[in-house]
Amino acid sequence: MTSINATPEPLGPTQVDGDTTPQPRMPDFKWSLAIALFLGGVLWIAPYVGSIAVLMPALVEDIAPDQKVALVGTLGIAGAALSLISNIIFGALSDATRTRFGARVPWIVGGAIVSAAALFMFGTATSVATLALWWCIYMTALNAIIAPMVAEISDRVPTERRGSVSGIYGVGMLIGGTASTSLAALFISTPSTGITLFAVMTLLSAVVFVAIAPRTSNIDAAREKVSAGQIVRTFRPPTKGARDFYLALFGKFFLVAGTYAVSNYQLYILTDYIQLEENGAAKVIAINGIIALVTGLVFGFLSGPLSDKVGRRKPFVIGAALVVAIGMIFPLAMPVAWAMVAYAVFLGIGQGTFTSVDQALNVDVLPDAGSAAKDLGILNVANSGGQILGPVIMSIVVTVTGGYALGFVAAIVLLIAAAITLAGIKSVK
């Protein structure tokens, strides 16, 4: 694949009204970058989802069967907390990096090597302590891949192409995340073997990305002199011209929390709320997974390019939140199995649309492209935080009320809050 021309990175501050400072030119766009993001994304997310959803619980059951429920929950929370911090840190460090390979590549490659090694060691763990240690190292290092890789959209994709590239990356997330559970299921009886395979895939995420979309040197790019003030500025959240940035942050948080409040409790909703037997619930979950994947892929492929064509982001992300909320009305009003299937249709449409356009919106609201990876890492806090808090909210509501009906109401309120918050963004149509 041909490489981009040698334009220094990062691109520097975005243009603001009244600012006459010359802005660095966006590198010539190559579709090879979209392919690299798609394949690189599949190769890092598949091992993560397959491990945390299937192989980690299987391995925990082998090592500590009496503690499995609590331990899986603890590892999940610890990993999410580390992701919140490390995503921002690695993003900021990659923004400040100057090498002959560019700003992002050293972190992507280093993150892939360390996270692959840690995941392999996780698969060989024989005690709770070593299990926790290697999982925490894996989750920390994984974000050295994620933050710089996503920042490439800001660095190298012009505004009019960001919806399409974001959509391609989002579809990769859907495919990798969904297919990984089926692949992992083949290794339930031998989780260490499956985890070894996933470790190799994690390493390949960097190899494939760099091979398809290599960077050029940025050694000569401007860099602030190292000082206490510069270090603080490197890691602090944006403050100037960041109104829309924070609206995007909280809008995403509300949407993710509302979605995960229900999706993480599908099994219990089907057995305790809809009163299905476990086998019947498993069949509905399987059907819902297929429906959500198919509708998600269709709307994921369509939404990104359509967003570019019409030059708008907000209608897509606002619509995604409202579509998922509408889907939840079915099981809220009618506690029957087909209502959950109907919900899966709306969930797939909403998730596919949001995943496709979300990254483009995130990049468009960045207050300073020179700190893109760090600021995108802050925006990613909404993902991790929403995935943690959404199920907690559902758990509290169910515990207090003794049922899931008001849990659906709480999730719908969160999704409406997401739509209202995202509608407040002014700098992006």
C-alpha positions as CSV (number, residue, x, y, z in Angstrom):
1,M,0.0,0.0,0.0
2,T,1.2,3.5,-0.7
3,S,2.0,5.6,2.3
4,I,0.7,9.1,3.0
5,N,2.9,12.1,2.2
6,A,5.3,13.3,4.8
7,T,3.2,15.8,6.7
8,P,4.2,16.4,10.3
9,E,1.8,15.2,13.0
10,P,-0.2,15.9,15.0
11,L,-2.1,18.4,12.9
12,G,-2.1,21.1,15.5
13,P,-5.0,23.3,16.8
14,T,-8.2,23.4,14.9
15,Q,-9.3,26.7,13.3
16,V,-11.5,28.8,15.5
17,D,-13.4,32.0,14.6
18,G,-11.1,35.0,14.3
19,D,-7.9,32.8,14.3
20,T,-5.6,33.6,11.4
21,T,-2.8,31.2,12.5
22,P,-1.9,29.0,9.5
23,Q,-3.1,25.5,10.1
24,P,-1.1,22.4,9.0
25,R,-2.5,20.7,5.9
26,M,-4.4,17.5,6.3
27,P,-2.4,14.6,4.7
28,D,-3.7,13.2,1.4
29,F,-6.5,10.7,2.4
30,K,-5.9,7.0,1.4
31,W,-8.6,4.4,1.7
32,S,-5.9,2.0,2.9
33,L,-6.3,3.7,6.3
34,A,-10.0,2.7,6.5
35,I,-9.0,-0.9,5.7
36,A,-6.3,-0.8,8.4
37,L,-8.7,0.6,10.9
38,F,-11.3,-2.1,10.1
39,L,-8.8,-5.0,10.3
40,G,-6.9,-3.5,13.3
41,G,-10.1,-2.9,15.1
42,V,-11.4,-6.4,14.5
43,L,-8.1,-7.9,15.7
44,W,-8.0,-6.0,19.0
45,I,-11.7,-6.1,20.0
46,A,-12.3,-9.8,19.2
47,P,-9.8,-11.0,21.8
48,Y,-11.1,-8.6,24.3
49,V,-14.8,-9.5,23.9
50,G,-14.1,-13.2,23.5
51,S,-12.0,-13.3,26.6
52,I,-14.1,-11.2,28.9
53,A,-17.5,-12.7,27.8
54,V,-16.5,-16.4,27.5
55,L,-12.9,-17.5,28.2
56,M,-12.2,-15.4,31.3
57,P,-15.3,-16.9,33.1
58,A,-14.3,-20.4,31.9
59,L,-10.8,-19.9,33.2
60,V,-12.0,-18.5,36.5
61,E,-14.3,-21.4,37.0
62,D,-11.4,-23.8,36.6
63,I,-9.2,-21.9,39.1
64,A,-11.7,-20.6,41.7
65,P,-15.1,-22.2,41.2
66,D,-16.4,-21.1,44.6
67,Q,-15.5,-17.4,43.9
68,K,-16.4,-17.3,40.2
69,V,-19.3,-14.8,40.2
70,A,-17.6,-12.3,42.5
71,L,-14.2,-12.7,40.8
72,V,-15.5,-12.2,37.2
73,G,-17.3,-9.1,38.4
74,T,-14.2,-7.8,40.2
75,L,-12.0,-8.4,37.2
76,G,-14.5,-6.6,34.9
77,I,-14.7,-3.6,37.2
78,A,-10.9,-3.4,37.6
79,G,-10.3,-3.7,33.9
80,A,-12.9,-0.9,33.2
81,A,-11.3,1.4,35.8
82,L,-7.9,0.9,34.4
83,S,-9.2,1.5,30.9
84,L,-10.7,4.9,32.0
85,I,-7.2,6.0,33.1
86,S,-4.9,4.4,30.7
87,N,-6.9,5.4,27.6
88,I,-6.4,9.1,28.5
89,I,-2.7,8.6,29.5
90,F,-1.7,6.7,26.4
91,G,-3.6,9.2,24.2
92,A,-1.8,12.1,25.7
93,L,1.6,10.4,25.4
94,S,1.0,9.6,21.8
95,D,0.0,13.2,21.1
96,A,3.4,14.3,22.5
97,T,5.5,11.6,20.8
98,R,8.0,12.5,18.0
99,T,9.7,9.6,16.2
100,R,10.7,8.7,12.7
101,F,7.7,6.3,12.7
102,G,5.3,9.1,13.7
103,A,3.3,9.7,16.9
104,R,0.9,6.8,17.0
105,V,2.8,3.8,15.6
106,P,5.3,3.3,18.5
107,W,2.4,3.1,21.0
108,I,0.2,0.9,18.9
109,V,3.1,-1.6,18.4
110,G,4.3,-1.4,22.0
111,G,0.7,-1.8,23.3
112,A,0.2,-4.8,21.1
113,I,3.3,-6.5,22.3
114,V,2.7,-6.0,26.0
115,S,-1.1,-6.7,25.9
116,A,-0.5,-9.9,23.8
117,A,2.1,-11.1,26.2
118,A,-0.1,-10.3,29.2
119,L,-3.1,-12.1,27.7
120,F,-1.0,-15.1,27.0
121,M,0.3,-15.2,30.6
122,F,-3.3,-14.7,31.8
123,G,-4.2,-17.9,30.0
124,T,-1.4,-19.8,31.9
125,A,-2.4,-18.4,35.4
126,T,-3.0,-21.0,38.1
127,S,-4.0,-18.7,41.0
128,V,-6.4,-15.8,41.6
129,A,-3.5,-13.4,42.3
130,T,-1.7,-14.1,38.9
131,L,-5.0,-14.1,37.1
132,A,-5.8,-10.6,38.4
133,L,-2.3,-9.3,37.8
134,W,-2.1,-10.4,34.1
135,W,-5.7,-9.2,33.4
136,C,-4.9,-5.8,34.8
137,I,-1.7,-5.5,32.7
138,Y,-3.6,-6.7,29.6
139,M,-6.4,-4.1,30.1
140,T,-3.9,-1.3,30.7
141,A,-1.7,-2.1,27.7
142,L,-4.6,-2.7,25.4
143,N,-5.5,1.0,25.6
144,A,-2.1,1.9,24.1
145,I,-3.5,0.3,20.9
146,I,-7.0,1.8,21.1
147,A,-6.3,5.5,21.9
148,P,-3.7,6.1,19.2
149,M,-5.5,4.0,16.6
150,V,-8.7,5.9,16.9
151,A,-6.8,9.2,16.9
152,E,-5.7,8.4,13.3
153,I,-9.2,9.4,12.2
154,S,-8.5,12.9,13.5
155,D,-4.9,13.0,12.1
156,R,-5.5,11.6,8.6
157,V,-9.2,11.8,7.6
158,P,-10.8,15.0,6.2
159,T,-14.1,16.0,7.6
160,E,-16.1,15.0,4.5
161,R,-14.8,11.4,4.8
162,R,-15.0,10.9,8.6
163,G,-18.5,9.5,8.6
164,S,-17.5,6.8,6.1
165,V,-14.3,5.9,7.9
166,S,-16.0,6.0,11.3
167,G,-18.6,3.7,9.9
168,I,-16.0,1.2,8.6
169,Y,-14.3,1.2,11.9
170,G,-17.6,0.8,13.7
171,V,-18.6,-2.2,11.5
172,G,-15.3,-3.8,12.4
173,M,-16.2,-3.3,16.1
174,L,-19.5,-5.0,15.5
175,I,-18.1,-7.9,13.5
176,G,-15.2,-8.5,15.8
177,G,-17.2,-8.2,19.0
178,T,-20.0,-10.5,17.8
179,A,-18.0,-13.2,16.0
180,S,-15.5,-13.5,18.9
181,T,-18.0,-15.1,21.3
182,S,-18.7,-17.8,18.8
183,L,-15.0,-18.4,18.3
184,A,-14.4,-18.4,22.0
185,A,-17.2,-20.9,22.6
186,L,-15.1,-23.5,20.7
187,F,-12.5,-23.3,23.5
188,I,-14.7,-23.3,26.6
189,S,-13.2,-26.7,27.7
190,T,-9.7,-25.5,27.0
191,P,-9.7,-21.8,27.7
192,S,-5.9,-21.4,27.8
193,T,-5.8,-22.5,24.1
194,G,-8.4,-20.0,23.1
195,I,-6.6,-17.2,25.0
196,T,-3.3,-18.1,23.3
197,L,-5.1,-17.7,19.9
198,F,-6.5,-14.3,21.1
199,A,-3.0,-13.2,22.2
200,V,-1.7,-13.8,18.7
201,M,-4.6,-11.9,17.2
202,T,-3.9,-9.0,19.5
203,L,-0.3,-8.9,18.3
204,L,-1.5,-9.0,14.7
205,S,-3.7,-5.9,15.2
206,A,-0.5,-3.8,15.2
207,V,1.3,-5.7,12.5
208,V,-1.7,-5.5,10.1
209,F,-2.4,-1.8,10.9
210,V,1.2,-0.6,10.4
211,A,1.7,-2.8,7.3
212,I,-1.4,-1.4,5.5
213,A,-1.3,2.2,6.7
214,P,2.3,3.1,7.7
215,R,3.2,6.5,9.1
216,T,6.1,8.9,8.3
217,S,8.5,10.7,10.5
218,N,7.3,13.6,12.7
219,I,10.6,14.2,14.4
220,D,10.6,17.8,13.0
221,A,7.1,18.6,14.2
222,A,6.9,21.4,16.8
223,R,6.9,20.4,20.4
224,E,6.5,22.3,23.7
225,K,9.6,22.5,25.9
226,V,9.2,20.0,28.8
227,S,8.1,21.8,32.0
228,A,5.7,21.3,34.9
229,G,3.1,23.5,33.1
230,Q,3.5,21.6,29.9
231,I,3.0,18.2,31.7
232,V,-0.2,19.6,33.3
233,R,-1.5,20.8,30.0
234,T,-0.7,17.4,28.4
235,F,-3.0,15.5,30.7
236,R,-5.7,18.0,31.8
237,P,-9.1,17.9,30.2
238,P,-9.8,20.6,27.5
239,T,-11.2,23.9,28.9
240,K,-11.1,26.4,26.0
241,G,-13.8,26.1,23.4
242,A,-14.9,22.7,24.8
243,R,-18.6,23.2,25.3
244,D,-19.6,20.8,22.5
245,F,-16.9,18.4,23.5
246,Y,-18.5,17.9,26.9
247,L,-22.0,17.7,25.4
248,A,-20.7,14.9,23.2
249,L,-19.1,13.2,26.2
250,F,-22.3,13.3,28.4
251,G,-24.5,12.4,25.5
252,K,-22.5,9.3,24.8
253,F,-22.4,8.4,28.5
254,F,-26.2,8.6,28.8
255,L,-26.7,6.6,25.6
256,V,-24.3,3.8,26.6
257,A,-25.6,3.6,30.1
258,G,-29.2,3.4,28.9
259,T,-28.3,0.7,26.4
260,Y,-26.3,-1.5,28.8
261,A,-28.8,-1.2,31.6
262,V,-31.0,-3.5,29.6
263,S,-28.6,-5.5,27.3
264,N,-26.5,-6.8,30.2
265,Y,-29.7,-8.1,32.0
266,Q,-31.3,-9.9,29.0
267,L,-31.0,-13.3,30.6
268,Y,-32.6,-12.3,33.8
269,I,-35.3,-10.2,32.0
270,L,-36.3,-13.2,30.0
271,T,-36.3,-15.6,33.0
272,D,-37.6,-13.4,35.8
273,Y,-39.7,-10.7,34.0
274,I,-41.0,-12.7,31.0
275,Q,-41.0,-16.0,32.9
276,L,-39.3,-18.2,30.3
277,E,-37.4,-21.4,31.1
278,E,-33.7,-21.2,30.8
279,N,-33.6,-23.1,27.5
280,G,-36.2,-20.8,26.0
281,A,-34.4,-17.7,27.2
282,A,-31.1,-19.0,25.6
283,K,-32.9,-19.4,22.3
284,V,-34.3,-15.9,22.4
285,I,-30.9,-14.5,23.3
286,A,-29.4,-16.4,20.3
287,I,-32.1,-15.0,18.0
288,N,-31.7,-11.5,19.4
289,G,-27.9,-11.7,18.8
290,I,-28.3,-12.6,15.2
291,I,-31.0,-9.9,14.7
292,A,-28.9,-7.2,16.4
293,L,-25.8,-8.2,14.3
294,V,-27.6,-8.1,11.0
295,T,-29.5,-4.9,11.5
296,G,-26.4,-3.3,13.1
297,L,-24.2,-4.2,10.1
298,V,-26.8,-2.9,7.6
299,F,-27.3,0.4,9.4
300,G,-23.6,0.6,10.2
301,F,-22.7,0.4,6.6
302,L,-25.4,2.9,5.5
303,S,-25.2,5.5,8.2
304,G,-21.5,6.6,7.9
305,P,-21.5,7.3,4.2
306,L,-25.0,8.9,4.4
307,S,-23.7,11.1,7.2
308,D,-20.9,12.3,4.9
309,K,-23.3,12.8,2.0
310,V,-25.8,15.0,3.8
311,G,-23.0,16.7,5.9
312,R,-24.7,16.0,9.2
313,R,-23.9,13.9,12.3
314,K,-26.4,15.0,15.0
315,P,-29.6,13.5,13.4
316,F,-27.9,10.1,13.3
317,V,-26.7,10.0,16.9
318,I,-29.9,11.6,18.3
319,G,-32.0,9.2,16.2
320,A,-30.0,6.2,17.4
321,A,-30.7,7.1,21.1
322,L,-34.5,7.5,20.4
323,V,-34.7,4.3,18.3
324,V,-33.2,2.2,21.1
325,A,-35.6,3.9,23.6
326,I,-38.6,3.1,21.3
327,G,-37.5,-0.6,21.2
328,M,-37.5,-0.7,25.0
329,I,-41.2,0.3,25.1
330,F,-42.2,-3.1,23.7
331,P,-41.0,-5.3,26.6
332,L,-42.0,-2.6,29.1
333,A,-45.6,-2.6,27.8
334,M,-45.8,-6.4,27.0
335,P,-43.7,-8.8,29.0
336,V,-43.6,-11.5,26.3
337,A,-40.8,-13.1,24.3
338,W,-41.6,-11.5,21.0
339,A,-41.4,-8.1,22.6
340,M,-37.7,-8.7,23.4
341,V,-37.2,-9.8,19.8
342,A,-38.8,-6.5,18.7
343,Y,-36.4,-4.7,21.1
344,A,-33.5,-6.5,19.4
345,V,-34.5,-5.1,16.0
346,F,-34.5,-1.5,17.3
347,L,-31.3,-2.1,19.4
348,G,-29.4,-3.3,16.3
349,I,-30.6,-0.3,14.2
350,G,-29.7,2.2,17.0
351,Q,-26.3,0.6,17.8
352,G,-25.3,0.2,14.2
353,T,-26.2,3.9,13.4
354,F,-24.5,5.2,16.6
355,T,-21.4,3.1,16.2
356,S,-21.0,4.2,12.6
357,V,-21.3,8.0,13.2
358,D,-20.1,8.4,16.8
359,Q,-16.3,8.5,16.1
360,A,-16.9,11.1,13.3
361,L,-18.9,13.3,15.7
362,N,-16.2,12.9,18.4
363,V,-13.5,14.0,16.0
364,D,-15.6,16.9,14.8
365,V,-16.1,18.4,18.3
366,L,-12.4,18.2,19.4
367,P,-11.3,21.6,20.6
368,D,-7.7,21.0,19.6
369,A,-6.5,18.4,17.1
370,G,-3.0,18.7,18.6
371,S,-4.3,16.7,21.6
372,A,-6.6,14.5,19.7
373,A,-5.7,11.1,21.2
374,K,-5.9,12.4,24.7
375,D,-9.2,14.1,24.2
376,L,-10.6,11.1,22.4
377,G,-9.5,9.0,25.4
378,I,-11.5,11.3,27.6
379,L,-14.5,10.8,25.4
380,N,-14.0,7.1,25.6
381,V,-14.6,7.4,29.4
382,A,-18.2,7.7,28.5
383,N,-18.1,4.2,26.9
384,S,-16.4,2.5,29.9
385,G,-18.3,4.6,32.5
386,G,-21.7,3.9,30.8
387,Q,-21.0,0.2,30.6
388,I,-20.3,0.1,34.3
389,L,-23.0,2.5,35.5
390,G,-25.9,1.3,33.3
391,P,-26.1,-2.2,34.8
392,V,-25.6,-0.7,38.3
393,I,-28.6,1.6,37.8
394,M,-30.7,-1.4,36.6
395,S,-29.5,-3.5,39.6
396,I,-30.5,-0.7,42.1
397,V,-33.9,-0.2,40.5
398,V,-34.7,-3.9,40.5
399,T,-33.5,-4.3,44.0
400,V,-35.6,-1.4,45.3
401,T,-38.7,-2.1,43.3
402,G,-38.5,-5.9,43.0
403,G,-39.1,-5.9,39.2
404,Y,-37.8,-4.8,35.8
405,A,-40.6,-2.5,34.7
406,L,-39.1,0.6,36.3
407,G,-35.7,-0.5,35.1
408,F,-36.9,-0.1,31.5
409,V,-38.3,3.3,32.4
410,A,-34.9,4.4,33.9
411,A,-33.1,3.2,30.7
412,I,-35.5,5.1,28.5
413,V,-35.0,8.3,30.6
414,L,-31.2,7.9,30.1
415,L,-31.7,7.5,26.3
416,I,-33.9,10.6,26.1
417,A,-31.4,12.5,28.2
418,A,-28.7,11.4,25.6
419,A,-30.8,12.7,22.7
420,I,-31.5,16.1,24.4
421,T,-27.8,16.5,25.4
422,L,-26.5,15.7,21.9
423,A,-29.1,18.1,20.4
424,G,-27.4,20.9,22.3
425,I,-24.2,20.6,20.2
426,K,-23.8,23.7,18.0
427,S,-20.6,23.4,16.1
428,V,-21.7,20.2,14.3
429,K,-24.8,19.9,12.3
